[in-house]
């Protein structure tokens, strides 16, 4: 696989490539100079972490060990575990990358994820207190409650 083919898979999947590095082939021993030259491996930085892709003798190895995500991306009868998979062709590589990115996206959390609630004049998420009631006109308690309810409902709805 060359650089263009590798990056095209990410483009096809709509995954932004933040950085790219070409790596020496990690399969062929150093004595196989031509094979190593013809078939470099690729390290791609995405918002999910680093993805390493490289051609072995008959398969394309995809590894996401440098990400926080652990998932088997297929039930196919291929070499696989929760940090890598071997794809028999580029179409399977795209399929497996899509499964990985779908999983990573489902587990990615916004910095404000949680169960937002309020009480005693504070807005909270878990043990994080981010706002305290400070109305300058001293409206009635039902209005204050309505404002904090709206904030909590909006944050909780946005995060689902």
FITI-481767 format. One record per residue: residue number from 1; residue in three letters; x, y, z of N, C-alpha, C, O, CB in turn. Coordinates in pm, whole numbers, always signed. Glycine has a CB too. Example, Ala and Ser with C-alpha at 12.3 -4.5 7.8 and 13.67 -1.06 7.14 Angstrom:
<atoms>
1; Ala; +1319; -569; +780; +1230; -450; +780; +1320; -330; +780; +1424; -332; +846; +1131; -447; +905 $
2; Ser; +1285; -225; +708; +1367; -106; +714; +1290; +3; +787; +1341; +114; +804; +1408; -60; +572 $
</atoms>
This chain:
<atoms>
1; Unk; +84; -118; +0; +0; +0; +0; +88; +124; +0; +186; +132; +75; -96; +0; +122 $
2; Unk; +53; +217; -84; +129; +341; -85; +58; +449; -3; -52; +427; +48; +150; +390; -229 $
3; Unk; +122; +563; +10; +68; +672; +91; -69; +716; +41; -161; +737; +120; +165; +792; +90 $
4; Unk; -84; +730; -91; -210; +778; -147; -325; +683; -117; -434; +726; -79; -197; +797; -299 $
5; Unk; -301; +553; -133; -405; +454; -103; -443; +458; +45; -560; +450; +82; -357; +312; -141 $
6; Unk; -342; +471; +129; -366; +473; +273; -450; +595; +311; -550; +582; +381; -234; +474; +350 $
7; Unk; -408; +712; +265; -481; +834; +300; -621; +836; +237; -713; +894; +294; -402; +956; +256 $
8; Unk; -636; +773; +121; -766; +767; +56; -868; +692; +141; -986; +727; +141; -754; +700; -81 $
9; Unk; -824; +591; +214; -916; +518; +301; -973; +611; +408; -1093; +605; +438; -845; +397; +368 $
10; Unk; -890; +695; +464; -936; +788; +567; -1031; +892; +507; -1132; +928; +567; -816; +858; +635 $
11; Unk; -997; +940; +388; -1085; +1036; +319; -1220; +973; +292; -1324; +1034; +317; -1021; +1084; +187 $
12; Unk; -1219; +850; +242; -1343; +778; +212; -1430; +764; +337; -1553; +773; +329; -1311; +639; +155 $
13; Unk; -1367; +744; +451; -1441; +725; +576; -1474; +857; +645; -1543; +859; +747; -1361; +638; +671 $
14; Unk; -1426; +967; +590; -1454; +1098; +650; -1377; +1123; +778; -1421; +1201; +862; -1600; +1111; +677 $
15; Unk; -1263; +1058; +794; -1182; +1074; +914; -1065; +1167; +882; -985; +1140; +792; -1130; +936; +967 $
16; Unk; -1057; +1275; +956; -952; +1374; +932; -816; +1319; +973; -799; +1267; +1084; -983; +1504; +1007 $
17; Unk; -720; +1332; +884; -582; +1294; +913; -513; +1418; +969; -498; +1519; +899; -508; +1239; +784 $
18; Unk; -472; +1410; +1094; -406; +1524; +1159; -257; +1526; +1128; -195; +1632; +1122; -428; +1519; +1309 $
19; Unk; -199; +1408; +1108; -57; +1397; +1077; -32; +1261; +1012; -108; +1166; +1031; +30; +1415; +1206 $
20; Unk; +75; +1256; +936; +110; +1132; +865; +261; +1113; +870; +338; +1208; +853; +60; +1136; +717 $
21; Unk; +304; +988; +894; +445; +953; +890; +460; +823; +813; +379; +731; +828; +505; +940; +1034 $
22; Unk; +564; +817; +732; +598; +692; +665; +696; +618; +753; +793; +676; +803; +657; +717; +522 $
23; Unk; +671; +488; +773; +756; +405; +858; +823; +296; +774; +772; +258; +669; +674; +342; +972 $
24; Unk; +938; +247; +820; +996; +130; +754; +901; +12; +768; +831; -1; +869; +1136; +97; +814 $
25; Unk; +899; -73; +669; +815; -192; +673; +853; -276; +795; +971; -306; +816; +829; -276; +542 $
26; Unk; +754; -311; +875; +781; -385; +999; +768; -536; +982; +788; -612; +1077; +685; -339; +1107 $
27; Unk; +736; -579; +860; +721; -723; +837; +847; -783; +776; +902; -881; +828; +602; -751; +745 $
28; Unk; +893; -725; +668; +1009; -780; +597; +1137; -752; +675; +1158; -639; +720; +1018; -722; +456 $
29; Unk; +1223; -852; +690; +1352; -830; +756; +1439; -733; +674; +1414; -713; +555; +1427; -964; +777 $
30; Unk; +1537; -675; +736; +1621; -575; +670; +1691; -628; +545; +1726; -549; +457; +1723; -524; +766 $
31; Unk; +1712; -758; +535; +1777; -816; +418; +1692; -798; +291; +1745; -802; +180; +1806; -964; +441 $
32; Unk; +1562; -781; +307; +1470; -764; +193; +1457; -616; +160; +1351; -555; +178; +1330; -825; +226 $
33; Unk; +1564; -559; +111; +1573; -414; +89; +1465; -366; -8; +1396; -268; +21; +1711; -377; +35 $
34; Unk; +1449; -432; -121; +1353; -387; -223; +1208; -398; -172; +1128; -306; -193; +1369; -470; -351 $
35; Unk; +1176; -508; -107; +1040; -524; -53; +1009; -415; +49; +900; -359; +51; +1024; -664; +11 $
36; Unk; +1106; -388; +132; +1087; -284; +236; +1068; -147; +172; +987; -66; +219; +1207; -281; +333 $
37; Unk; +1143; -120; +65; +1133; +9; -4; +998; +24; -74; +935; +129; -68; +1247; +24; -106 $
38; Unk; +954; -85; -140; +828; -83; -216; +706; -75; -125; +599; -30; -168; +818; -206; -303 $
39; Unk; +721; -117; -3; +604; -134; +83; +625; -74; +222; +634; -148; +320; +568; -281; +94 $
40; Unk; +633; +58; +231; +649; +118; +364; +519; +104; +445; +413; +78; +389; +688; +266; +353 $
41; Unk; +531; +120; +573; +413; +124; +659; +378; +269; +685; +455; +360; +653; +437; +47; +793 $
42; Unk; +260; +291; +742; +209; +426; +758; +156; +446; +900; +89; +358; +955; +97; +454; +654 $
43; Unk; +187; +560; +957; +136; +597; +1088; +52; +722; +1069; +102; +825; +1023; +252; +621; +1193 $
44; Unk; -75; +713; +1105; -169; +821; +1081; -225; +868; +1215; -277; +789; +1294; -284; +775; +986 $
45; Unk; -213; +997; +1239; -270; +1054; +1361; -410; +1105; +1331; -430; +1183; +1238; -181; +1169; +1417 $
46; Unk; -507; +1060; +1410; -646; +1104; +1400; -687; +1158; +1536; -611; +1151; +1632; -741; +987; +1353 $
47; Unk; -807; +1210; +1545; -855; +1258; +1675; -873; +1144; +1775; -885; +1168; +1895; -987; +1334; +1657 $
48; Unk; -875; +1021; +1725; -891; +904; +1812; -758; +848; +1860; -754; +766; +1951; -968; +797; +1740 $
49; Unk; -649; +892; +1799; -517; +841; +1832; -443; +799; +1707; -483; +832; +1595; -527; +724; +1929 $
50; Unk; -334; +726; +1726; -248; +685; +1615; -291; +549; +1560; -313; +454; +1635; -102; +679; +1660 $
51; Unk; -302; +542; +1427; -337; +420; +1357; -217; +381; +1271; -166; +463; +1195; -467; +437; +1270 $
52; Unk; -173; +257; +1284; -60; +208; +1205; -112; +107; +1102; -185; +14; +1136; +49; +143; +1297 $
53; Unk; -75; +129; +977; -120; +42; +868; +0; +1; +785; +83; +84; +749; -227; +113; +780 $
54; Unk; +8; -129; +755; +119; -174; +673; +92; -307; +608; +20; -392; +661; +244; -182; +754 $
55; Unk; +153; -324; +490; +136; -448; +416; +236; -552; +465; +355; -526; +478; +154; -424; +265 $
56; Unk; +183; -670; +493; +267; -786; +520; +276; -865; +389; +250; -808; +283; +209; -875; +639 $
57; Unk; +311; -991; +394; +326; -1068; +271; +193; -1080; +195; +189; -1058; +74; +379; -1208; +303 $
58; Unk; +85; -1114; +266; -44; -1136; +200; -157; -1051; +256; -266; -1048; +199; -82; -1280; +209 $
59; Unk; -135; -983; +366; -243; -909; +431; -198; -766; +463; -80; -733; +457; -289; -981; +560 $
60; Unk; -296; -685; +497; -272; -550; +545; -297; -551; +695; -405; -587; +740; -364; -444; +471 $
61; Unk; -197; -513; +770; -212; -508; +916; -255; -368; +957; -196; -269; +915; -80; -548; +988 $
62; Unk; -359; -362; +1039; -409; -236; +1093; -402; -246; +1245; -457; -340; +1304; -557; -204; +1044 $
63; Unk; -336; -151; +1307; -322; -152; +1453; -365; -18; +1511; -331; +87; +1458; -178; -184; +1494 $
64; Unk; -439; -23; +1620; -480; +97; +1693; -433; +88; +1838; -497; +141; +1928; -635; +116; +1686 $
65; Unk; -321; +19; +1860; -271; +2; +1997; -234; +135; +2062; -230; +145; +2184; -149; -91; +1997 $
66; Unk; -207; +238; +1982; -172; +369; +2036; -295; +458; +2048; -286; +581; +2035; -67; +437; +1948 $
67; Unk; -410; +397; +2073; -534; +470; +2102; -587; +416; +2234; -541; +312; +2280; -640; +454; +1985 $
68; Unk; -682; +484; +2294; -741; +431; +2418; -849; +326; +2395; -908; +276; +2491; -798; +544; +2499 $
69; Unk; -877; +291; +2268; -988; +203; +2235; -943; +59; +2217; -840; +32; +2156; -1058; +252; +2109 $
70; Unk; -1022; -33; +2271; -995; -177; +2259; -1122; -244; +2208; -1225; -247; +2276; -949; -239; +2397 $
71; Unk; -1113; -298; +2087; -1231; -360; +2027; -1187; -456; +1916; -1094; -427; +1840; -1328; -251; +1971 $
72; Unk; -1256; -570; +1908; -1241; -658; +1791; -1340; -606; +1688; -1460; -598; +1715; -1266; -812; +1826 $
73; Unk; -1289; -571; +1570; -1372; -501; +1471; -1443; -593; +1373; -1519; -546; +1288; -1287; -406; +1395 $
74; Unk; -1421; -724; +1384; -1486; -815; +1290; -1500; -953; +1353; -1429; -990; +1447; -1406; -824; +1159 $
75; Unk; -1594; -1027; +1300; -1609; -1168; +1335; -1546; -1257; +1227; -1547; -1379; +1239; -1759; -1203; +1354 $
76; Unk; -1490; -1193; +1121; -1427; -1269; +1014; -1316; -1358; +1070; -1258; -1330; +1175; -1370; -1174; +907 $
77; Unk; -1289; -1466; +998; -1184; -1560; +1038; -1049; -1508; +989; -993; -1556; +891; -1213; -1703; +979 $
78; Unk; -999; -1409; +1061; -870; -1347; +1031; -793; -1329; +1161; -849; -1339; +1269; -889; -1209; +958 $
79; Unk; -664; -1303; +1149; -586; -1270; +1268; -640; -1138; +1323; -650; -1039; +1251; -432; -1260; +1236 $
80; Unk; -675; -1140; +1452; -733; -1020; +1512; -725; -1029; +1663; -717; -1138; +1720; -879; -1000; +1467 $
81; Unk; -727; -914; +1725; -747; -903; +1869; -803; -764; +1894; -852; -700; +1801; -613; -928; +1950 $
82; Unk; -798; -717; +2017; -862; -589; +2045; -777; -467; +2010; -818; -354; +2035; -899; -584; +2190 $
83; Unk; -657; -488; +1951; -574; -375; +1909; -528; -385; +1764; -461; -293; +1715; -454; -363; +1998 $
84; Unk; -562; -495; +1694; -521; -504; +1553; -606; -604; +1478; -675; -687; +1536; -373; -544; +1542 $
85; Unk; -598; -593; +1344; -667; -686; +1257; -587; -698; +1128; -520; -603; +1087; -814; -640; +1229 $
86; Unk; -594; -815; +1065; -534; -836; +933; -646; -837; +830; -743; -912; +842; -451; -969; +928 $
87; Unk; -631; -752; +729; -729; -745; +620; -670; -810; +496; -553; -788; +464; -770; -598; +590 $
88; Unk; -750; -891; +426; -700; -961; +307; -692; -870; +185; -621; -902; +90; -788; -1078; +275 $
89; Unk; -763; -757; +186; -754; -663; +74; -794; -523; +123; -832; -505; +239; -846; -707; -44 $
90; Unk; -783; -427; +35; -807; -289; +74; -954; -264; +111; -983; -181; +196; -766; -195; -38 $
91; Unk; -1047; -336; +46; -1188; -320; +81; -1215; -367; +224; -1288; -302; +299; -1278; -398; -17 $
92; Unk; -1154; -479; +261; -1168; -527; +399; -1100; -430; +495; -1149; -408; +606; -1109; -669; +414 $
93; Unk; -987; -372; +454; -919; -274; +539; -1011; -155; +567; -1019; -108; +680; -787; -226; +473 $
94; Unk; -1080; -107; +464; -1175; +3; +482; -1289; -39; +575; -1328; +36; +664; -1232; +50; +345 $
95; Unk; -1340; -160; +555; -1449; -211; +641; -1405; -216; +787; -1480; -174; +876; -1492; -352; +594 $
96; Unk; -1284; -266; +813; -1236; -279; +950; -1206; -141; +1011; -1234; -118; +1128; -1111; -367; +955 $
97; Unk; -1150; -52; +931; -1127; +85; +981; -1258; +152; +1016; -1269; +220; +1119; -1050; +169; +877 $
98; Unk; -1360; +133; +931; -1491; +192; +960; -1546; +139; +1091; -1597; +215; +1173; -1590; +163; +845 $
99; Unk; -1534; +9; +1112; -1583; -50; +1237; -1508; +9; +1357; -1567; +40; +1460; -1568; -204; +1234 $
100; Unk; -1378; +25; +1342; -1300; +84; +1451; -1344; +228; +1477; -1370; +264; +1592; -1150; +79; +1419 $
101; Unk; -1353; +310; +1372; -1390; +450; +1391; -1533; +465; +1443; -1560; +555; +1523; -1375; +527; +1260 $
102; Unk; -1624; +379; +1399; -1761; +382; +1453; -1758; +353; +1604; -1825; +421; +1682; -1851; +278; +1380 $
103; Unk; -1680; +253; +1643; -1669; +220; +1785; -1606; +337; +1862; -1658; +379; +1965; -1585; +92; +1805 $
104; Unk; -1495; +389; +1811; -1426; +499; +1879; -1518; +619; +1894; -1520; +684; +1999; -1298; +539; +1803 $
105; Unk; -1592; +650; +1790; -1684; +764; +1795; -1793; +741; +1900; -1832; +834; +1971; -1748; +789; +1657 $
106; Unk; -1841; +618; +1910; -1946; +588; +2008; -1895; +599; +2151; -1972; +624; +2244; -2003; +449; +1984 $
107; Unk; -1764; +580; +2169; -1706; +586; +2303; -1643; +721; +2334; -1610; +750; +2449; -1603; +478; +2319 $
108; Unk; -1627; +804; +2231; -1569; +936; +2253; -1669; +1020; +2330; -1789; +1019; +2301; -1529; +1005; +2118 $
109; Unk; -1620; +1091; +2424; -1710; +1170; +2506; -1673; +1317; +2499; -1556; +1355; +2498; -1707; +1120; +2650 $
110; Unk; -1775; +1397; +2495; -1754; +1541; +2502; -1705; +1575; +2642; -1733; +1500; +2736; -1883; +1620; +2467 $
111; Unk; -1633; +1684; +2657; -1580; +1716; +2789; -1688; +1744; +2893; -1660; +1744; +3013; -1491; +1834; +2779 $
112; Unk; -1811; +1767; +2849; -1918; +1797; +2943; -2015; +1681; +2963; -2125; +1700; +3013; -1994; +1918; +2896 $
113; Unk; -1975; +1562; +2923; -2064; +1447; +2933; -2098; +1417; +3078; -2012; +1423; +3166; -2001; +1325; +2867 $
114; Unk; -2222; +1385; +3101; -2261; +1347; +3235; -2408; +1369; +3260; -2486; +1393; +3168; -2182; +1421; +3336 $
115; Unk; -2444; +1362; +3384; -2581; +1384; +3426; -2589; +1520; +3495; -2566; +1531; +3615; -2631; +1269; +3519 $
116; Unk; -2623; +1621; +3418; -2630; +1756; +3472; -2755; +1772; +3557; -2863; +1728; +3519; -2629; +1861; +3358 $
117; Unk; -2737; +1834; +3672; -2848; +1857; +3764; -2818; +1982; +3846; -2707; +2036; +3843; -2871; +1734; +3857 $
118; Unk; -2918; +2027; +3919; -2897; +2146; +4002; -2968; +2129; +4135; -3064; +2052; +4148; -2946; +2273; +3931 $
119; Unk; -2920; +2202; +4231; -2979; +2201; +4364; -2904; +2298; +4453; -2783; +2318; +4437; -2977; +2060; +4424 $
120; Unk; -2974; +2356; +4546; -2914; +2452; +4639; -2841; +2564; +4566; -2738; +2614; +4613; -2818; +2381; +4734 $
121; Unk; -2894; +2603; +4448; -2837; +2716; +4376; -2709; +2687; +4300; -2638; +2780; +4262; -2810; +2825; +4470 $
122; Unk; -2678; +2560; +4275; -2558; +2527; +4197; -2593; +2434; +4081; -2688; +2357; +4089; -2451; +2462; +4287 $
123; Unk; -2513; +2444; +3974; -2524; +2357; +3858; -2409; +2258; +3866; -2293; +2298; +3876; -2522; +2438; +3723 $
124; Unk; -2442; +2128; +3863; -2341; +2024; +3887; -2346; +1913; +3783; -2448; +1888; +3718; -2359; +1965; +4026 $
125; Unk; -2231; +1849; +3771; -2219; +1725; +3694; -2125; +1637; +3775; -2005; +1662; +3779; -2166; +1749; +3545 $
126; Unk; -2179; +1536; +3838; -2097; +1455; +3929; -2049; +1543; +4043; -2129; +1608; +4111; -1978; +1390; +3855 $
127; Unk; -1919; +1546; +4065; -1863; +1631; +4171; -1818; +1766; +4119; -1766; +1848; +4194; -1747; +1561; +4238 $
128; Unk; -1837; +1790; +3989; -1797; +1917; +3928; -1908; +2019; +3943; -2019; +1999; +3893; -1762; +1897; +3779 $
129; Unk; -1880; +2127; +4012; -1974; +2238; +4028; -1928; +2350; +3936; -1818; +2404; +3956; -1983; +2286; +4178 $
130; Unk; -2009; +2387; +3835; -1961; +2489; +3741; -2033; +2621; +3751; -1984; +2722; +3699; -1973; +2438; +3602 $
131; Unk; -2148; +2625; +3816; -2221; +2753; +3825; -2292; +2762; +3958; -2340; +2664; +4013; -2322; +2767; +3708 $
132; Unk; -2297; +2884; +4006; -2369; +2913; +4129; -2470; +3024; +4100; -2441; +3119; +4027; -2270; +2954; +4244 $
133; Unk; -2585; +3010; +4156; -2691; +3107; +4136; -2647; +3246; +4182; -2598; +3264; +4294; -2818; +3063; +4212 $
134; Unk; -2664; +3346; +4093; -2631; +3483; +4129; -2715; +3578; +4044; -2664; +3644; +3954; -2478; +3512; +4111 $
135; Unk; -2845; +3582; +4072; -2936; +3670; +3998; -2934; +3808; +4062; -2950; +3820; +4183; -3080; +3611; +3995 $
136; Unk; -2916; +3911; +3981; -2908; +4046; +4039; -3044; +4108; +4066; -3052; +4211; +4134; -2831; +4135; +3946 $
137; Unk; -3151; +4049; +4015; -3284; +4108; +4034; -3369; +4032; +4135; -3483; +4070; +4161; -3357; +4114; +3903 $
138; Unk; -3313; +3925; +4193; -3383; +3844; +4291; -3521; +3797; +4244; -3622; +3825; +4309; -3396; +3921; +4420 $
139; Unk; -3526; +3725; +4129; -3655; +3674; +4081; -3708; +3565; +4175; -3636; +3517; +4263; -3642; +3619; +3938 $
140; Unk; -3833; +3528; +4156; -3891; +3428; +4246; -3826; +3291; +4222; -3773; +3265; +4114; -4045; +3419; +4227 $
141; Unk; -3832; +3205; +4321; -3765; +3074; +4313; -3810; +2989; +4195; -3729; +2912; +4142; -3790; +2996; +4439 $
142; Unk; -3935; +3000; +4151; -3981; +2917; +4038; -3910; +2959; +3908; -3882; +2874; +3823; -4135; +2929; +4021 $
143; Unk; -3882; +3089; +3892; -3810; +3134; +3774; -3665; +3083; +3777; -3614; +3037; +3675; -3812; +3288; +3766 $
144; Unk; -3601; +3092; +3892; -3464; +3040; +3907; -3460; +2892; +3872; -3371; +2847; +3800; -3411; +3063; +4052 $
145; Unk; -3557; +2816; +3923; -3563; +2673; +3894; -3582; +2648; +3745; -3519; +2559; +3688; -3678; +2606; +3973 $
146; Unk; -3668; +2728; +3682; -3693; +2713; +3538; -3565; +2737; +3456; -3539; +2665; +3360; -3803; +2810; +3494 $
147; Unk; -3486; +2837; +3494; -3361; +2867; +3425; -3263; +2749; +3440; -3206; +2703; +3341; -3298; +2998; +3482 $
148; Unk; -3245; +2701; +3563; -3152; +2589; +3585; -3204; +2459; +3521; -3124; +2380; +3472; -3130; +2568; +3735 $
149; Unk; -3334; +2438; +3522; -3390; +2321; +3452; -3357; +2327; +3302; -3318; +2227; +3243; -3544; +2313; +3472 $
150; Unk; -3373; +2446; +3243; -3346; +2462; +3101; -3198; +2434; +3071; -3166; +2366; +2974; -3384; +2604; +3055 $
151; Unk; -3109; +2487; +3154; -2965; +2463; +3134; -2935; +2313; +3140; -2868; +2259; +3052; -2880; +2540; +3241 $
152; Unk; -2985; +2247; +3244; -2960; +2102; +3259; -3019; +2023; +3143; -2952; +1936; +3086; -3018; +2052; +3393 $
153; Unk; -3143; +2051; +3107; -3208; +1980; +2997; -3132; +1999; +2866; -3117; +1905; +2788; -3353; +2027; +2980 $
154; Unk; -3085; +2120; +2842; -3011; +2149; +2720; -2879; +2074; +2718; -2846; +2012; +2617; -2986; +2299; +2706 $
155; Unk; -2803; +2077; +2827; -2676; +2005; +2832; -2697; +1855; +2820; -2625; +1789; +2745; -2601; +2037; +2962 $
156; Unk; -2792; +1801; +2891; -2815; +1656; +2885; -2865; +1612; +2748; -2830; +1503; +2703; -2915; +1614; +2993 $
157; Unk; -2947; +1692; +2682; -2998; +1659; +2550; -2885; +1663; +2446; -2876; +1575; +2361; -3113; +1755; +2509 $
158; Unk; -2800; +1764; +2452; -2689; +1780; +2356; -2593; +1664; +2364; -2529; +1630; +2264; -2613; +1911; +2381 $
159; Unk; -2582; +1601; +2480; -2481; +1499; +2500; -2530; +1359; +2464; -2452; +1265; +2470; -2435; +1500; +2641 $
160; Unk; -2654; +1344; +2428; -2707; +1209; +2397; -2688; +1176; +2253; -2726; +1067; +2209; -2855; +1200; +2432 $
</atoms>
